[in-house]
Amino acid sequence: WSKQTVLRIEALSEPQVLSELQGVMEGRTYSWHSINELLQGRLDQGDLEFMPVDGDVIFEWNNLCDEKREWERKGRLSDNCAEFNRDCLINL
């Protein structure tokens, strides 16, 4: 499933990436609360560890949450870089 999702996202055009990410930020296709609860539970159980390095699940989740807060404050993403936005979608 995840490989198919990554391939699908990598095949999207820049406007499509932006559109999907905006939908996520607006909560149309994504439950931030549910994912946060799941990750917190896994962290509490010791299944996950926080390591402040690229690729760490909790580290990447925190970066995505920063993007979400930026969206809520300013109504836009913090970075207009297509590759960064694509990486955000893949990490979700």
VENCOR-V642087 format. One record per helix or strand. SS is the DSSP state (a for helix, b for strand). FROM is the first residue (numbers start at 1). TO is the last residue. If there is no record, write none. Layout:
SS & FROM & TO
SS & FROM & TO
//
This chain:
a & 2 & 11
a & 14 & 25
a & 32 & 44
a & 57 & 74
a & 82 & 91
//
